[in-house]
């Protein structure tokens, strides 16, 4: 199966006009698993890097997994040592994957470095994919669409979410989108970086996935205390609703640039608190220095299926021998 080159759809929008609002998400789902959650990861990765010289030969990270027509579709990020691109793989069970090729490569406003690190969502007959574009440290968030199960993609001609004004928590860059739908709105959880390089998490909302307004009180989650697993920064959120709360897995970076996953919860999606004592870290040689980039699926068996990135090198970005792993996040079903 061949992946077609993405087409560009013109978009008329005032990129410099930032929109802000005070808002909360609708009440979370009362049913489904609640905390405390236990992390149980498979020993081996489920998707690995390509052969030497291929477009995903250095790192395979940032999975975004959705179900389409009875199959799992994984929009993941591949790195060849120079560029990040988005690739696509398919699976019947979420464990055994077949790579189909590249879906997105950087072009136009995206510069020559990145068109990846995104979040996929099925909306009606469309797959929507919000992704990061731009040079390193200057990220913006774009949107691509597919109407035929991921075979062909159409990009908007410009970003849908850009950095904020001077003095804001995201004045330097925005990245790592994770989009959920609640009621008649989309909600995007994302990384914001300020001029000092501090990375924290924020949220924005939209009715159409294109025009977004950011929460006025962003950020919604600050860096951890000195000595904690997330003292250097936060990123890569993955959000779901169950057991009376919104839950968020997120990547934390410590002072040695080792990456692990933390867990936070919220009653309204705007005010978050960490789950004390929860840190998911690598237990195998291949993910001993990095567990990051989660994407989740809520199952009917009281567990959350998680696909995540892992690596054996401590680094904040790339070159970690990245591969994609699988875990179950098992919670309390008695609520």
N, C-alpha and C positions, 0 to 999 in steps of 0.2 A: 504494500500500500504506500503510495507516494503522497507526501505532504506538499501542498501547493504553496507558492510564495504568497505572503500576505499582501493584500491590496490596501490602499490608503483611502479612507473616506474623509472628505473635507468636513471640517467642524468650525463653525463660527462661534467664538467665545472670547470673552475678555479675560485673558490669562492673568493679567495683573490685578484683577479685582477679586480680593479675598472676601469670602462670605463667612460670617460667624453667627452662632445662635446658642441660646441656652436650651438644652434638651436632655431628656432621658430616653432610654429604650423602653418599649412596652414591658409589662411584667413578665418575668421568666416563666418557663414551663415548670409546673409543679410536679409532673411525673418524671420518671426516668431516674438514673443513678445520681446520687449526691455524694458528698465527701464523708469520710476520708477516702481518697483514691490511692490505689497501689499500682505502681509501674511495673509491668512485666514485658521485657523486650525479647524478641527472637535473637538467637545467637549470631546468625549470619545476615548480611545485607540481602535485600530483595531486588535491588537494581544497582549495577556497578558501572564504572566508567568504561568508555569505549577504547578501542585499540589506539596505539601510539599514532599521533598525527591527526586523529579524528577530532571532530568539533567538541566532543565531550570527553576527551582523553585525560584531562587533568582532574576535574571535579565533576561529580554528579550530585546535586543538592537541591534544596527548595522544592520538594514535591508539593503539588496541589492536586488532590484526588477527588474526582466526582464520578457519579454513576450516570451513564448515558446508554439508553437502549439495552439495558441488561448487562452492560460491561462496565468495568472500571476504566477511567481515562486518567492518566497521570501527566499533567503538564509540569515538567521539571526543568531545572536550570543546569546547563552544561557549560563547562569552561575549558578552553584549549590552551590556556596560558596567556592569551591576549584578549579574547572577547568572551562575554557571557551571552548565551542564546537560550531560547526556550525550545525544548524538545518535547516529544509526545510519545507515550507508551500506553499499551492497553493490556488488560488482564481480565480473566473471568472471576478470579478469587481474591485479587488484591495482593497476592503473594508471588505469583509467577507472571513476569512481565515480558512483553514483546515490544521492543523499540520500533517506532514507525518513522522516525526522522525528525528533522527540525521543523518547528512551527513558526517561530519568530526570530529574526535577526535584527540588530540595530541598524537604523537608517533615519534620515531626516533629523528631527529635533533630538532623537535619542543619542546622537553622536556615534562613536565607533566602539563603545565599550560594552553596553548592557541593554538587553531587551529581554529581561527574565525576572526571577524572584517574585512571582506573581501569585494571584489568588483566582481560582476558577469557581464559577457558580452557574448552575443550570437554571435558566429562566424561560419557562415555556419551551419553545423549540430551539432556543438559542443557548449557546455556551458563551458566557461573558468571562473575560480574563483581564483583570487589572494587573499591570506589570510595571516594573521599574525601568526607566530609560534615562540616559544621560551618562556623562563621564563620572569617574570615581569621585565620590564625595559631593556630587551635584545632582542627586537624584530627583526625578519627578515621576509621577505615576500616570501611565497611559491606559487605554482600554482597547482591546481587540475583541472581535465577535466572530463566531462561527455558526452557520445555519445548517451544516451538514455533518455534525458529529465530530468536528475537529479536523476535517480534511482540508478545508480552506478557511483562511482568516482574513478579516477586514479590520484594519487599524483606523482609529480616528487620527486626524492629521496633527493633533497637538495633545499635550498632556491634559488630564482631567483634574489633577490635584498637583499643586506646585508648592514650593516653600513659602513660608509665611513672611510677614513684614519684619523689619528690624526690631530686635528685642524679643521676638516670639521664640517658643521652645523649638520650632521647626524652621528657623529663619535661613538655615544653610541648605537643608535637603529634607525630602520625604522619601520613604522607602518601605519595603516589607508590608504591602497591603494584605489584609485578610478581611474578606467581605462576607457578611451574613445578611439574610433578609428576615425582617420581622414586621408583620403587618404590611403596610403599603410602602415601606421604605427599605432602602439598602443602608447598612451601617458598615463603615470601613474603619478597622483598627489598623494603626500604622505607626511606624517609627518616625520620629522627628529628631533632627540634629540641629543644634544651635552653633553659633560662631566659635564656641570653645570646644566643639567636637563632642559635647555631651549628647547621648542618645537615650531618649525616653519615649513613652508610648502615648498616643493620642487617638481620638475618634472623630469621625465626620459622618454626616448623613446625607442621603440623596433620594429623590423619588424616581430618577431615571438612570442612575449609575454614571451620569456624565457631569451634571452640575451638583457640586458638593458644598455643604456648609460645615465648617469645623466647630467643634465644641469650644465655646468661648473660654472655658476654664481649663483647657488642656495645659499640661499633660495629665493623663489619668493614672499613670503609674510612674513613680520616680525610681532612680537608681537605689540599690541597696546600700546599707551602711558599710563603712570601711571594714575590710576583711571578709565580706560576704561574697557569695558566688556571683552576684550581679552588681558589684560595686563599680565596674568600668562602663556598664551600659546595658540597655534592654533593647530587644528587637524581636522580630519574627513572631508576632502573636498569632494564636489560633483560638477561636472563640466558639462556644456552643452554650446551649441553655438546657438545663435539666435539674431535677431535684430542688426546685425553688430558687436557683441561682443562675446567673451567667458565670461561666468558668472560662479561664484563659490560661492556656499553656504559653509560655514565652521563653525566649532565649536570654540567658544572662551571661555576661563576660566578667571573669575575675581579673585580678591584677596581672596574672600570667597569661592572659588571653585564652584561658581554657573556657570552653563553652558547655553549659548545662541548662536543663530546663527547669523553670519554676512554675508554680501554679498560683493563680489569684482568683478571687471570686467577687461578685457584685450583685446587688439587688436591682440595680437600675442601669447598668452598663456605663455609667459615668463616674461612679465612685467605687474604687477597687481596693481590696486588701489582700495581702499575701496569705496563702495557706502555710502556716508555720510548720517547719520540718519537712516540707516536700521539696526534694531536689532529685531530678532524674539525671543520672550520669552514665557514661559508657562503662560496660563491664567486659568488653572484648577488646582484642588488640586493634581492630579496625576502627572503633569509635572511642578509644580511651581518652582522647583529648577534646573531642567535640561531639556533643549531642545537641542538635539545633533544628531550626526550620520545620516545626511540626505542622501537620494538617490532620484534621480529625473527621471521623464519621461516627455518629451516634447510632449504636445498634439497639436491637430490641432485647438483648440478653443482659442488660445491666452493665455493659462495658462500653468503652470508647475505643474504637480502632484508631491508631495513630501511625502515620508514616512520617519519618523524620530523616534529617541529614546527619551523618556521622563522619568523623575523621580522626586520624592518628597524629595530627600536627596541631599545636596550639597557635592559632592565628585568627585575627578578627575578620578575615574576608575570604581569601581563596588559597589554593595550594595546600589543602589539608588532606589530599587523597580522598576526597569526599565520595561517599556512597550513601544509598538510601536504605534505611532500615524500617522495621515494623515492630510495633508494640501494642499491648492492650493496657488500657487504663481502667482498672476495675474499681467500681465504687459501691456504695451502700445503696441497696435497692429497697430498703424498708420504709423509706419516707412516703 
